[in-house]
Amino acid sequence: MENNAVRKNAAPVSLAACDNYDPETVRAAFDRLLLPLGGLDFIKPGMTVAVKLNLLTGAAPERAVTPHPALIRELCRRLIEKGAVVILGDSPGGLFTQGALRSVYHACGLEPLASDKVHLNMDVTVKSAVFTGAQRLKAFHYTAWLDQADVIIDFCKLKTHGMLNMTGAVKNLFGTIPGTTKPEYHLRFPALSDFADMLVDLSLYWKPVLCICDAVECMEGNGPSSGTARHMGLLCAGQSSFDLDMVLASLIGYTRNDVATLEAAYRRGLGPADISQVRIASADGSKVSDFAIPDFKHASAPLRLTFGGKGAFRRVVSAGAAVVFTTRPQVKNNACIACGKCAAVCPAHAITMAPKPVIDRKKCIRCFCCQEFCPEGAMKVQRTWLDRVLSKTPEGGRLHS
C-alpha cells in the first residue's frame, strides 16, 4: 500500500495562476510563483545561469510547442537583477548547428530577448561525460554550452507525448543530448523502462536548481509538436523535477503508472508515489484541483484492463495484453506531404518513402520520433483495433502491474 503522507523534507512545488502572457500578468504571477520557493536567492552576483528551454522545433509561440517568450523574458529580468548573466539554449531535434539554432530562436520569438546580459547559445561543440552514479546512462555525449553555467534552470512546457504520455521537467533534459545523436539513445534503450531510467539519470546528473513549467497554454492531443493548444492558466515551479512532473501529470489526468519517468523515479526512491505525497505551496491559495482538466486529450488513450490471477499466470496474461494493446505510429496519408523527415529521424531505420512513409513493423521500436518531429502532424499515435473496440465496452478498467 502506498503512503499518502507528504514525504519528509520534500521541497515544495509552487503554483501560481497566470491567465495570459501579458507582461503585467506574467510579472505578478512570477511574484507569486517564486515566493514559496524563497525567490531566486540561490543566485549570486557574477553567476552564469543556463536556462535549459524546451525548444523541440522552431514554432511560433501561439502553437504551444515551446515556453512562451514572455515568461522567459520575465525570468531573465529577475536573474539579471540578481547580478547574473543568462544563457538560453537547447538542442532541438535535427542538426545541432549554429544555422539550425538561429532558425529555431527566430521562429520561437527569442531573438528580441538577446542583450549584453542574455545570450542565445551558439556553442555547438559536444563533449563526453561519465556518470558512475547512473543506473543506465553510464557514459554519454552532451551539449558543451552547459559547462559555461554555474547553475542550470530547467524551463519546460506541459505537453502530451507519444512515447512517454507526457513531457515535462524530466523529459526536457533529454535536450542536453545533441540533436542528431538523440536517435542513438532510443536504440540504446529501446525498452520504455530503460529509456525512462536514462532520463532520470540525466536529471540526476545535471541537478537543475529550479524547474519551471509553462502551463498557461498547454498542448493536448498529438503532442509534443503537432497537438492543439489548451488553456490551463498556470505556472508551476519546484526544486525537484520528479515532484513537479507528478503535479503536471495530475493536472492532465495521469497517475504515476501512466508516466514511465515518474514510475522510474518512484522505483528508485527519488519521486513520490502519487500527488498526495507532493508538498504543494502557493502564495494565493491555489490548489492542483483548481487547474486540473479532466477531459484533457492525451496523445493516446489505450484501454487498461485489470487481470486476475497470481504469479506466472498473471505475468503471461499481462505480457500478452501489452502486445495486444501497445500503441504504434501510423501515418495519416491525407496530411502527409512526403517530406521524408520521419524516415530521416527514425533511429531504427524502420521507415522507407514510397513515396509516402511505409513503416516496417518488425523494425519499429515505438520510440515515436517520427510522430514527434513530423512537421505536418501527419504521424499519429494509433491504438490497436482490439483496443479501440474494447474501450467502448463497460468492462474497461485499469491494468495494474
N, C-alpha and C positions, 0 to 999 in steps of 0.2 A: 504494500500500500504506500502511496506517495505521501510525503509530508507536506501539508498545505500551509505550513507556517513560513513566514518570510525568513530567509536564510540569515544566519548571524553574520554580521559585518558586510552584508550585501550593500553595494553602492547604489544610490537611488537612480531611477530613471525619471527624468523630469518631463512633464507635459505642459505645453503652452498653446492655447488657441491662437490660430493665425488664419484669418478668414480669406486673405488675399495677399498679393505680393506688392501692395502699395508700400513705399518706403516707410511711412509713419507707422503703418500697421506692423510691418516687419520689425521695426526698431522696438516698439512696445512689446512685441512677442518675444524677442530676444532678451529683453529685460526680465520677463517672467520666466523664460526658459532657463537662464543661467543662474538665477538667484538661488534655487535649492541646491545647486551644484557648487556654490562658492564662487561664482563668477569665473573669470579667467585668471585667477590669482596664481596659477602654476606657470604663467608666462612671465619671464623676467626680461628687463631691457637688454637688447642686443641679441636675443634669441632669433633663430631662423625656424619658422614653423612651416612644415609641409602640410598642405591641406589636400588630402587624397580624395579627389572627387570621383563620382561615378559618371564617366564620360564614355559610355558604351560606344556611341557613334555620334557623328555630327547631326544634331537635331535641334530645331527651334524650341525655345523654352516652353511654348504652349503645348507641345506634344507630350510633355511629362516623362521624357526619357531620362533627363539629367536634372540635378539640383538646379533650382531657378537662380539666375544671376543676382536677383535682388537679395536673396538670402546670403549668397556668397559675399556680395559686396558688404553687407552689414557685419558679417563675421570678420572680414578683413579690416574694416574700420576699427573694430574693437581690438583686434590684435595689434594694429598699428598704434593705437592709443596706449597700449601696454609697452610699446617700445620694440615690437618685433618686426622682422622682415618676413614676408609671406611668399611662399612658392605654391602656386596652384598647378596641379597636374594629375595625370592618369596615363595609362597605356590602353587606348581604345582597341577594339578588335581590328585586326588587319595590320598593316605595316606600322612599325614604330619608327617613323622618320619625322624630321622637322616639318616637311611639307604636309604630311598627314596630320600632325598636331595643329599646325596653323589652320587647316581646314576645319578641324573639329572645334577649335576655340572660336573661330568665326561663326560657325553655324549655331553654336550653343550660346552665343551672346556674351562671351567672356572677354573679348578684346578691349572693351571700354574699361575693364577693371584694372588693366595694367598700369603701373606707375613706378616711381623710383622705390617704393616700398612693397609693391605687389608685382611679382614676376610670374608670367606664364611659362612653365617649364619648357625648355627647348633642348635639354640634355637628353640625348637618345642613346647614351652608352649603356652597356649591360654588364653586370658583374655576377659572380657566383658566390653563393653562401652555403655554409654547412651549419645545420641546426641539429645538434646532438639530442636536444630535448624533444624532438618531433616524434610523433607516432608513425607518420607515413612519409613526410617530406624532409628526409634527412639532408638532401642536397638539392639546390635549385638555382635557377637564374633569376635575377631581379633587375628592375629599372634603377640605375645608379643615382638618379636625381635625388632619391630619398636619403642618400648618405649626407647630403648637404644640411639636413634638418637636425635640430636639437630635439624636437618633438614632432609627432605626427597627429593630425586630426583627421578622423575618418568621417567624410561627409557623403552620405548615401541618399538614395531615393527609394521610396517604398513602391515596389512593382511586383507583379506576378512573374513567374519564371517557369519555363517549360520543364526543365530538369529538376530543379530544387523546390518547385512550387512558389517560392518567394525569394526575392533578393533584397538584402538589407545591409547591415553593417559588416557581417562576416563575409558575405559573398563579395562585397565591394573591394576587399583586399586582394582578390584574385587579380585585380588590375595592377598589382605590383609586379606581376609576371609580364614580360614583354609580349606585345600583341601577337606576333607571329609564332611564338612558342607556346601559347596557351593550348592549342590543339594537342600538343605533345603530352600535356598533363592529363588530358582526357584519356589518352591512350595508356598512360602510365597507371591511371587509377580508374579503370572502366566501371568497377562496382560503385554504386551510389554511396555506400557507406564509407568506402575508402576515399572517394573524392571529397566527401564531407569532412572526413578526418584531415585530409590535406588542407582544406580551407581553414579548419580550426587551428592547424599548425601555423599557418600564415598569420592568423590573428595573434597567436601567442608570440610569434617571432617579432612582429612589428610593434606590438604593445601600444596602440594609439592611446593618447592621454585623454581623448574625448571623442565620442562618437555622436554625430548629429544626423538626424533624418528629416528630409523634406517630405512631409506627408500632407502638405497643403493641397496639392493636386497629385494624386497617385496614378498608377497605371493598373488597370484591370484587363482581363481577357487575354489576348495574345501577346503578353509581355515576354521579355523585358524591353522590346523595341517597337513592336507593332500593335500594341494594345490600345485601349481607349482611356483618355484622362477621366479620372473620377475624383470629385471634390471630397476631401475629408476635413480640411481646415485645421491642421495640427502640425506642430513642430515637436519632435522628441529628441532627447539627448541623455547620455549617460556615459559612465566610465567603462562599463562592461559591454562589449559588443554582443555578448550572449544574452544578457538581460534585456538590452534594447531590442534585439531581434525577437525575443519572446513577446514583448509588448506589441511589436509590429505584426507578428503572426496572429495574435489575439484580435487585433483591430480588423483583420480581414477574414476571420473565421477559421483560422488554423490552430492546431494544437502542436505540442512538441513532436508528436508522432507523424505529423504531416510534413515537417521540415527537417531534412536529413542533418543539417548542420546543428540544429537545436538538439536533436537526438544524440549526435556525436558528442556535443559539449556536455550534455547531461550524463552520458555513459562514462565520461572521463572525469566527472566530478567538478566540472567547470561552470555549468549553467544550471538554471532552475528546472524543476520538474514540470511546472506549469505556471500560469500567470499569477497564481496566489502566492508564489514564492518570490515574486519580484517586489521590491520596495518602490512604490510609486510616490513621487513627490510633485507637487505643483503649487505655484505661488497663487494661483487663482482658484484652487479647489477642484480643478478638472480631474475627471476620472476616465479610465480607459473606456468604460461603457458609454461615456458621453460622445465618443467619436467612432465607436465600432460600427461597421457597415455589414449587417447580416447578409445582404444579397450581393456582396462583392463578387464579381465574376472572376473565377480562377482561370488559369491557363489551361487546366484540365480539371475535371471533376469526376474521377473514377469512382465506381461503386466500391463500397467496402462491406465485406461480409464477416460475420462472426462464425467461426468454426468450432465445433465441439471436439471432444477427444483430448487425449494427452500424449505426450512424448513423441515417438517417431511417427505415429499416425497423423498427428496434428501438423508436424513439420512437413510431411509429404503432401498433405492436402493444401497447406498454406503455400508451399513451393509451386504446386500446380496452379493455384489461384493467381500467384504472382505472374505466371506466364500468360494465363488467360486474360488478366485484367491490366497488363502492362501497356501504358500509352506509348505511342510512337509518332515520329514526324510524318506528315503527309502533305504533299504539295496540292495547292488549290490552283488548278490549271488556268482558270479564267482570270486569276490575278497575277500569275507568273509572267514575267517579261523575258525569261530565258537569259538572264544576265550572267549566270554561272557563279554567282557569289557563294551559293550553298555548296557547290562542288569544290570551290577553292578553299573553303574553311573546314570542310569535313575532315577530321583527323584520321578517320578510318578509311578514307577514300572509298566510301560506300555509294557515292553519287556520281552518275555519269549524265551528260547532257545529250538528249536525243530527240528533238533539240531542247526539250524541257527536261527537268530533273527526273531521273529514274533512280530509285533507292534500292540498293541490294540489301535485303533484309538480313541476310546471313552475315554481312559485314557490319551493319549498323550497330553501334554501341549505345544508341539512345542518349547521346550527350546533348542533343537539341541545339548544337552550334548552328546548324542550318536554319533552324527556326529563329534563333536569337539574332542572327545577322542578316536575315532576308530583308532587303531594303523596301520591299513592297508588301510585306506581311503575308506573302503567299504560302509560306510554310506554316502549317498549323500543328498543334498538339492533338493527335487523334486517339480516341478511345477505341477499344476493340468492339466489334459488333455485338458480342455477347454482353459486354459491359453495358453498352447503350441500351440493350433490350432489358436486362435485369434491373437496371437502375430505375426503370419505370414501374417496377413492382414494389409492393409494400414490404417485401422481405429484406430490402436493403438495410444494412446495419454498418457496424464498424469492424474492420479487420484488426484484431489485436495480435501482436507478435509475442 
